[in-house]
Amino acid sequence: MSLQVYKVETKDQVDAFHALPQRLYKNHHWYRPPFRFEVENVFDRKKNERFEKGGECERFLVMREGEAVGRFAVFIDPEKDESYDPKLGGIGFIEMEDDPEISIVIIDFAKNWHRDRGYAGFRGPVNFGENDTFWGILIDGFEDHNVYGMLYHHNYYENLIEETGPEKFDDLYMYQLDMKQPLPPRLVKITERLKSRENIEVRPIDKKNLSRDGELVRQIYNRAFHDQVIKEREEEFIGISRETIRQMVKKLKPVLMPETSPIAFVKGEPASFLVSVPDLHEISAQTNGRLHWWQLYKLIGFEKRARKFRPLAFGTDPRFRGRGLEALVFIEGFKWTKKYYPNLKVLEGGFVSEKNWIMRRSLEALGCEIAKTYRVYKWMV
């Protein structure tokens, strides 16, 4: 029977959108679902500020004989899209059975959707909103759990997508570090010298003043990514707004681990930072992606029980680059983590573009190794 594409509008359709991956990955050892509410926030006009910036986003189900066999979302975000020449929209949240007919239907629909809006093409899978979650198709690293903010995919997804004729847009690497691994002695010496200087201070993020420190992080981050050594990485960067950082602070405050998240200052000015959270997918795996009020107790003390954690953001103000501050915040965070959170066994951070050779070189110098690869594609309409 032929496939039909339906826009997700009703509660039952929303439920079907989430039920599909639950069925596709049922009893799969490595799969961990994202929290349903975090996915829903992407499509909520009241919670995703990209709608206010002129963005448009719709999601769809691919049906066969009354059953959902595929799903996806398509979106345009003029503030980001026009940084490309020609401008590119986006597709994301792709899930499907192992059937090439489904992937062809999804991509053909997405091509028509973007063409109707005057777009020359689109890239994906990407997210309509935050740039640190829900990006890419997993193409390597299948024998490990997907860390918080990242998705897992069956290994047949790569073939199904490539049969639709895309170009590779970017590969994104997730780096891991075994917490039992010793730190490189040379970098430890460098950071000890930096700490001894009177004009340099490094301290953990202060949970009692999280709004203040969140603003400091926002300032460093925006400066760092508006002026990147790798110019290709500036294409899609538009900065973090105060509203975005406010929402992030609210969301992460219950689980933020201060001793994994240092801020460095030079002469009192915020200069470099690292922000990490425990792998909340360890909880979502227990609750099947839900987080009802009666399950909130699972968050209490979770940072002390977690086995893996993820650095979400890492940056240095361009005025203070080349002074070893990146190594300082990383190594201090590593030392504090081992002291205060001994149950944490693995750091998994990223994602880092294959083009960002500076960040890759820095992480590899610290002993990190590539654990997973996610791929983003581009289609022209």
ABEGO torsion letter per residue (X at the ends): XBBBBBBBABAAAAAAAAAAAAAAABGBAABBBBBAAAAAAAABAAABAAAAAGBBBBBBBBBBGGBBABBBBBBBBAAAAAABOBBBBBBBGBBBBBBAAAAAAAAAAAAAAAAAAGBABBBOBBBBEBAABGBEBBABGABBBBBBGBBBBBAAAAAAAAAAGBBBABBBBBBBBBAABBBBAAAAAAAAAAAABAABBBBBBBAAAAAAAAAAAAAAAAAAAABBABAAAAAABAEBBAAAAAAAAAAAAAABBAAABBBBBBGGBBABBBBBBBBAAAAAAAAGGBBBAAAAAAABGAAAABABBBBABBBBBAAABGAGAAAAAAAAAAAAAAAABAABABBBBOBBBAABAAAAAAAAAAGBBBABBBBBBBBBX
